[in-house]
Amino acid sequence: MSTFKAKVFVTLKPSILDPQGRTVERALSHLDHGNVSGVRVGKYIELTLSGSRAEVEAQLKDITENVLSNPVMEDARWEISEQQGEERVGA
């Protein structure tokens, strides 16, 4: 059984207003970053899944479309990579 690390990126569709992105854009402008525009805020989610690649990809598609995003308002994409051994995180 293989272990996979998935990174899911969820963003509002271009036709959906993004009040949080607009607020960040205004704040950046007030902090002398007036050259920044078109700010959009989204979600980034990491998951670790185990199983065959085909099973994990099918499960990830279901999770992304039915749990992590609202397909009516959001676009979602993911990246998946097979993990080789244990990952360690240091302080």
N, C-alpha and C positions, 0 to 999 in steps of 0.2 A: 504494500500500500504506500503510495506516495503522499507527500505533504506539499501543499501549494500555498503561497502567499498571494492574496488578491488585494489590489488597490482599486477602489471604486471612486469615481469622480461624478458628482451629481451637480448639474447647473440648471438654472432656469432657462427655459426656451427663450430665444431672442425676442419673441413677441410679448413676453410676460414682463411687466414692470418689476424692477428690483429696488424697492425702497431702501433696503439695507446697503446695497451697493452705492446708491445715490448719497446716502448719509456718509459713507466712507469717503466718497469722492469729494464731498463738501469739506469734510474734516481735513483731508489732504491739502485742499486748496488753501484753507485757513492756516495750514502749517507750511506755507510757501512751497507747495508742490503743485502749483497751478498747471503744470504741463501734463498732469495725469487726467485721463478721461476714460469714459466707458467702463467704469468699475462694475464688476458683477461678482456677487458673493455666492459661493456654493458650498457643497459638503465634500469631505474627503473621508473615506472609511477604509480601514484595513481589516482583512479577515484572514484567518488561517483555516484551510480546509484539507481534509484528507480523503483519499480515494483515487480512482483512476482519473486521468485527465478529462476524459469525456464526461464522466459522472460529475466531477467538480465543476466543469464548465456549464453543464446543464443546470446544476444546483445554483451556481452563481448567477446565471441569467434569471432564474426564477426569483431569487432573493433580491436582486437589483431591481427588477421590474415590479415586484409585488410588495416589497417591504421597504427598501431603502429609497425609492423614488416614486414620484407621482407622474406616470407617463403623459398625462394630459398637460402638465405644466413644466415638467423637467426633462432634460436630456441626461442620459447616464451612459458612461462607458467604464470599462475596467481593463486592468492589466493583470496578468497572472504569470507567476514564475514558480518553478519547482524549487523547493528548498533542499539544500544539500547539508544535512547535519543540523545541529542546534544553533540557533542564533543567540548571541549574548548581547545584552544591553548593559553598558557600564554607567556608573554615576559620575 
